[in-house]
Amino acid sequence: MDFQLTATDPGSSARAGVITTDHGQIETPIFMPVGTVGSVKAVTQTQLKQEVDAQIILGNTYHLYLRPGTGILEQAGGLHKFMGWDRPILTDSGGYQVFSLAANRKLTEDGAMFQSHIDGSRHLFTPEKVIEIERTIGADIIMAFDECPPYPSDYAYAKKSMELTHRWLARCVKHMGNTEPKYGHTQSLFPIIQGSTYKDLRIASSEFIAGMECDGNAIGGLSVGEPEEMMYEMCALCCEHLPADKPRYLMGVGTPWNILENIALGIDMFDCVMPTRNGRNGMLFTSKGVINIKNKKWEADFSPLDDGIDCPTSNYYTKAYLRHLFVAGEFLALTIASIHNLAFYLHLVKQARAHILLGDYNSWKNEMIPVLKTRL
C-alpha cells in the first residue's frame, strides 16, 4: 500500500491524499460504507459503484468468521470474489465486538473467549488467529486485534486495557510477518490507538502505535458515548503524535458534522453504520439539513430528496414518494434511503477534499456545519 499526501489546508490540519492498493486508488478524505457480513444493508454492489461511488467498503472479521465462515471464503477466493467487489476492502478485527459483547466474553492475556450471538457456541480470538482469519478474508487493509474499553472507564482499567492492546499488537505484527496473503494481492496492517479519554494514555498509545511503523494507523475507542468535544480533543491529540506520511483512520465516526470536524483535525478515513441504519429508520442527511421523511409535512412534497448532490436516486425520487414507501412498509424505502444517505456522505467528503485542495477548507467547514445540523 502506498499513501501520497497531496495537499494540506492552511487554516486547519485537514489533508488530501491518495491511498493506492492492489484493488485501486482511494482519494482521501474518504468515507467507507459498512458491509459487515459482505453486504452493505439494502444496497447492491452495483449501486455502491454507480450511485454511491464508494471507493472502499468495510467488512467485519467477527461476523464473517461466524457466517459464512473462513472455509467458504477461502473456497470462493476471498471476500472480493465472494461478494463480487473489485475495489478495496478494509476489515475490522472483531475488537469492537469484544467490547459490544462484554456480557458474553472473557478476556485473558491470550485473547478473547466469546459466545456466538448466532448459536451460543464458544470461540477464542487470539491476535494470531485474527490475523489468520483476516488473511483468509483477504481485505486490502486489515486491523490489528484490540480491546475497546467502554466509556466511561476508570484510569486503571483504561491503562490496563491499552497495555493489553499493545501486547496484542506486537503479536499481530509478528504473525503478519510470519504469514503470506492468500490471493495474490498485498495486505496492510493498521494498529489501533486506545486509552479512553485520558490524555497521557492517548499520547502513550499514539507513540507506541507510530513506533510499529505500519502502513497506516487507526484511532479506536471514540464515539462510544463520550461528549463530542471530548472526542475531538482526543482525536486532535492522537493526530499530533502520529506520522504525517501515513493515513489516519478514525473508527466508527459518525455524523456528517463529526466527519467535517475530524477532517479538520487531520483524519483521512472514516466508517460508520449511521447513514444506512438511520436511513432504514427514515432519517435522511441532505445538503440542506436533516429530514425525518416519515413526518406528515413531506406527504405532498414532490421535490427531489436532494438535488444538491450528484446521485440518480437522490435526484429522481421525491420526498412524498419515499414517505409513502415508509408508511406502506415497502422494502424499496430502505434501499432508496440507504443509497441516498451513502451518496450524501461520499459527496460530502469529495467536497471536503475539493476545498482542501482550494485551501479554504476551514472556512467552508464552518459555514457547512450549521446547515448540516439543521432539522428540516
N, C-alpha and C positions, 0 to 999 in steps of 0.2 A: 504494500500500500504506500502511496505517495501523497503528501499534502503540501500544497503550494499556497502561501499567503499572497493574495492579490492586492488587497488594499486595507487600510485602517481608517477609521473615521476620526478626523481631528478633534471633534467635540466630545468624544467618548472613547471607550475601549472596544467598540464594535469592529469586527473584522469580516472581510470577504475572502474566501479561498476556494480551492478546488481539491477534493479528495479523489484520487484515481485508484480504482480497484480493478481486478480482472473481469468484473462484470459491468464496468462502465464508470463514468465520472459522476461525482456528486458536487454540485455547486453549493457552497455554504455562505450564509447560514441556511440550514435545512431543517425541515420538519419530517419525521418519519412516521407514517401511519402504522398502527399496531395491528399485526396479523398474528395473534397469539398462537393459534393452532394451525398455522399455514393458511389462514384466511382472514382478511380484513372484513369484519362482520357486515353482511348485506351488500358488499361491493365485489364485483368480479375483477380479476386481474386485468382484463381488457379495459374496464372502466378506470382502474387505477392508473393505467398508462394514458389513455386517450382523453379522459375528462379531468382527472386529478393531477396528472403529470407527476406522479410520485417517482422520485429518483432512487429511493431506497425504502424498504419496509422492514418491520421488526417481527421476529418470531420469538417464542418463549421455550427455553430448554426444558423446564419442568413439565409443561403441558405436552410438548411434542414427545418427550420421553415416555410419558404415560400413554399417550394416544396420538398417532398410530403406533409409536414405538420405534426404536432405532433400527430394528431388523427390517421393517417395511421401508424406512427412509433409505437405508443402505441399498436394498434391492432396487429402489427407484432411481438410485444415482444421486441422492442428496435432495434437500428441500427445494432447491431451484427447479429441478426436473419434476419432482413430485407435484408441485403446485403450478408449474408452467410459468415461472417468473425468471426472466433472464437479466434482470437488473440486480444491483447489490442487495444483500440481506444482512441484517445485524441480529444476533441472538442474545437475549438476556441470559444470565447464568442460572436463574432459579433462586437467587439470593432474596429477591423481593417476596417470592412465595414462602421462603423460610420465615420471613417477617410476618406475612399475612396469615400464615397457617400456624401461628405461635401456639395455639391450643393443641395442635396435633403434631408437634415436633419436639425433638430433644437435641440440643447442641452439645457436642463434645469437641475435643481438640482434633479428632479425626475428621469430623464433618457434621452433617445434619441428618438425623433419622426422622423421617416424616411419614405420615399416613396419607395415602392417596385419597383425594376428595371424590374419586370415582367409585372405588370399590373397597376402600379401607385397608388395602394391602400396604405393607411397610417397606420403605426403601431408604437406603443410605446414600446420600450425596457427599462425596469427598471432593476436594479440589481436583484430584486426578480423574475421578470418574466424570466430573462435569466437563473437563477438557475433552475426554474421550467422546462423550455424548455430543458436544459441540463440533468436534471433528466429524462425527458421523452425520450430523445435521447439515454441515457444510457451508455455514454462513461465511460471508466475507470478513465480517467483524464479529468477534466473539468476546463476551465479557468474562472477567475473572469471577470466581465464586467468592461471595462476601456475605457478611451478616449486616442487615439493615436494622439498626436499633429503632425502637418506637419513639415517638415524641409525646410527652416529654420523657427523657431518660436522665437519671441522676449521673453525676460526673463519673463515679466509679464504674458504673455499668457501661457508659459510653466509651470510656478509655479501654476497658477490658475487651469490649466488642471490636473496637478499632484495631487493637493489637492482634486479636484473633484473625480479623480480615487481612492484616498484613502478613501474618504467618501463612494463611491460606494462599495469599497471592504469590508468595515465594514458591510454594509448591505448584501452583498453576504455571508459573513461568518455567520452572524446571521441567514439568511434564510436557509443556508445549514444545520445549526444545528436544524432548525425547520421542516425540511423535511427529508424524507427517500428515499433511492434508490428503484426503482420500479421492478427490475428484478432479485433480489436475489444475486447480486454482489455489492461490495462496490465501491464507487466513491471518488476520491481525488480531492480537490480544489487547484489550483495553482494561487496565486495572481501575478500581473504583475507590474514590476517596470517601471515607466515613468520618465520624467524630461528632455526630449530632449537632447541637447548636453551641458548642464550646470552641471559642476562637483558637486556643492553643492546640486543641486536638485537631481541628481542621488544618491548621498550619503544619503540624507534625505529619498528618496523613498526606497532605499535598506534597510535602518534601519527600516523604518515603516513596510515594507513587511516582513522582517525577524521576527519582533515582533509579527506578526499574528500567527506564529508557524504552518503554513500549511504543508502539506506533501511534497511539492516541491515549487520552486519559478521560475518565468519567467522574462525575460528581454524583454520588448517591446519597440517600437518607434525607433528602429535602422534599418538600411538598407532601409531607406525611402528617400534616396537622399544625405545623408551626405558623406563626403570623407571616404574611407576605414580606414585610420589611426585614424580618429575621432571615428569611430565605435569601433575599437579595444581599444582605450583609455577609452571609456565609459564602454565597456564590462568588462575590467580589473578592473575598479573602482567598478562596481557593485559586481563582484565576491569577491573582498576583503571584502565586507561588508555583504556577505551572509553566512549562516551557512554551514560548510563543510559537515555536515551529511545529507543534503537534496539535491536532484537532481536539477540542474540548466538548464533551458531551454531558449535558445536564439531564439526568434521567427522570422521566415521569412528569415533566412540566410542559405545559399547563394551559392556562387561559391565553387568549391572544395577547393581552397586555402583559402577562407574565413573560411571554416569549420575547416581546419587544424590549422589556426592561432588562432581561438577562442577556440578550444580544448586546445591549449597550455595555454590559459588564465584561464581555469577551467570550461568550459562549457561541459555539458553532453548530451544535447538533441538539435536537430535541425530539422527544416522543411523548405521547400521551393518549389515553383512551378517550379523552374528553370530546373531541369532535364527533366520533362515531357514537359513543354512549349517550351523550347529550342529544345528539341528532335523533337517535332512536326514541328519545323521550319528548321530542318536539321542540327542542331548543336549537335555534339557528344563530350562528355567528355571521354577521354581514358587515359590509363596508360602511353601513350607517349605524350599526349597533346590534344589540341582542334582541331576538324575537322569540316569543313563545307562540309558535304557529297554531297551537290549539285554541288560543283565545278567540272569542267571538268577533273581535274587531277585524280579523283577517277574512271573515266569511265571504265578503263581497269585494275583496281587494284583488283585482285582476292584473296587478303589476307583477313583473318577474320577481323571483326570490331575491336576486341580486344582479343587477345589470352593471355593477361596478367591477366585476371580475370576469376573467376570460374562461368561462365554463359553460358548455352547451346546456347542461342540466339546470344550472342556476339562471341562465338567460331565458330558457324555454318555458319552464313550469311556473305557474302563478302561485301566489300565496293562498288564494282562495282554493285552488285545486289541491294543494298539498294539505291544507287544513281539512278539506273534505276527506282525503285519504286517511288521515289520522282518526277523524271522528268515526269513519266507517270501518276502522280496524284493518285496512288494506296493507299487505306486506310491502307494496310498492312505496308507501310513505317512508319506510325505514331506509330503503335504498336511495331515494331522492334526497332525503335529509342528510344521510351519511356522505353521499357524493358531494353535496353542496358544501358541508362543513369542512371536509378534507380539502376540497378545491380552494376554499377560502383561506385555510391555514397555509397551503402551498403558495397561494397568491400573495399572502402577507409576507412570507419570508423572501419571496422574489422581490417584492417592493423594498423590503429592508435591505437586501443586497444591492439593489439599484441605487438606493440613497447612500449607502456606504461608499459605493464607487463614485458617486457625485460629491461626497464629502459633507453632506448635510443631514446625516442620519439622526443626530441627536435632536435637532430642531423638528424634523419630520416626526420622530417618535413622540415628542412631547405634544405635538398637535394631534396625533392619531389616537393616543390612549384615551382621552376623554370621549372621543367619538365611539371607540370600540366598546367602552363600558356603558354607553347609553342604553337604557331599556326602552325599546320602542313599543 
